[in-house]
C-alpha cells in the first residue's frame, strides 16, 4: 500500500477570512447525547457484535 502525504496551502484574503469567521460564529451548536452507558470492552467477539449492532442501525 502506498503512503503519500498531501499538503494544501490555503491563502485567505480579507473577504474570505471575514466569511470564514462569520460562518464559525454563526454555526449551530451540536449537542451529543449518549443513549447508553459507556463500557470498556476487550473481548474481540463482543467488539464485533457491538459494531455490527451499530452499523445495522445506520442503514
C-alpha positions in Angstrom: 0.0 0.0 0.0 1.4 3.4 -1.0 1.7 6.0 1.6 1.7 9.6 0.4 1.0 12.7 2.3 -0.8 15.6 0.7 -0.4 19.2 1.7 -2.6 22.1 0.8 -1.8 25.7 1.2 -4.8 28.0 2.0 -4.5 31.6 1.1 -7.0 34.0 2.7 -7.8 37.5 1.7 -9.9 39.8 3.8 -13.2 38.8 2.2 -12.6 35.0 2.6 -11.3 35.5 6.2 -14.4 37.5 7.1 -16.7 34.9 5.6 -14.9 32.1 7.5 -15.1 34.0 10.8 -18.8 34.7 10.3 -19.5 31.1 9.4 -17.8 29.9 12.5 -19.5 32.4 14.8 -23.0 31.7 13.3 -22.7 27.9 13.1 -25.2 25.9 15.1 -24.1 24.1 18.3 -24.5 20.3 18.2 -25.4 18.6 21.5 -24.3 14.9 21.6 -26.4 12.7 23.9 -25.3 9.2 24.8 -28.1 6.7 24.7 -26.4 4.1 26.8 -23.7 3.8 29.4 -20.2 3.5 28.1 -18.2 0.4 28.9 -14.7 -0.9 28.3 -14.7 -3.9 26.0 -11.7 -6.1 25.5 -13.2 -9.3 24.0 -12.9 -9.1 20.2 -16.1 -11.1 19.6 -18.1 -8.7 21.7 -16.4 -5.7 20.0 -17.5 -7.1 16.6 -21.0 -7.8 17.9 -21.3 -4.2 19.2 -20.0 -2.8 15.8 -22.4 -4.9 13.9 -25.2 -3.6 16.0 -24.2 0.0 15.4 -23.9 -0.4 11.7 -27.1 -2.4 11.4 -28.9 0.7 12.9 -27.3 3.1 10.4 -28.8 1.5 7.3 
